Amino acid sequence: MDSLTQVVLGAAVGEATLGQKVGNRAMLWGAIGGYIPDLDFLFNVFMHDIRADVLHRGFMHSLVFCILFAPIMGWLLNKLYQRKNLNASWKHWTFLSFMALVTHPLLDCHTTYGTQILWPLDVRVAYNNIFVADFAYTLPFMICVIIAMAHTRNLKRRRFFNNLGLILSTSYMALTLVFKGVAHSNIAAALEKQNIEYVQLSTQPTPLNSILWSARIETKDDYLVGAYSILDPDNDVTFTSIGKNKAPLEKYKDEYLAQKLEQFTNSWYTLEEKDGKLLFHDVRFIQMLLPDDPIQFIFSYELKVENDQLIDARKIQMRPDPEEMKGAFGLLWERILGNKNPKL
């Protein structure tokens, strides 16, 4: 999830594990530990686009990394505070470090991007039940942690508010799973009602909420996309077709870049020839709220082929217009509320 959420979670976990012994230091280092796995973005400067995308949420988001790095971080913290008489040993600091580190990838597994928590196994875990940034998860949690921070370490109210933040965030996460189940069931029913046979169905939340859910459906010949809000007045879902064109990549299936592109997208992709360029689109991430909206792919790569070999894949960055974004958020809010024909 977003960095702020990971910092808040790390701070709360740090407080829960060692707050009574070391006070706000536990929150500080818990927050830092909660952020550390996302430092893998620093490798982007030195790596090819697709390698960097695959590396993100790779080794540094794995159980292996947490197990290896926690004792090192614990040792450094023990050295830093050994003269403070904090009644915290290397084992205490190591446990705090591990808990702060490991809750980061555990939380990321609930988003869509995919997290290699079981590295070196080539598996990206994605439960697809919460958007990468969700204020309903983060804000109450953050408020509770800030209130807890304002109390001295031995007060019961400090533990109460910290635990309340953990309970609220965990309860909300559980609620997103319930909402996902409802949305997934209704979308599957809509496909059955329309006699649409499909290979696989994936549902995920739309930006900043867990009420409006988008669906990605793979059929034999194409992809379908649709949206369903928990607040919709009926269970009817309109699906829009996206051409499934995978053939241009088949001839390069044994090459590294092609394999990594397929691995990163979990095979949810299509290719398009546009303006003399061969474009690779990740179908999991599409910006489209209404059936008649133009389809915009969030993650796309321009493929470069020379001498019948795939030699490069460069990410195409979306640069949305600020005014268009304002309108998009307005439409998103209306669609969340169950308005299937919002007009702003």
Order of alpha helices (4+ residues) and beta strands (2+ residues): alpha-alpha-alpha-alpha-alpha-alpha-alpha-beta-beta-beta-beta-alpha-alpha-beta-beta-beta-beta-beta-beta-alpha
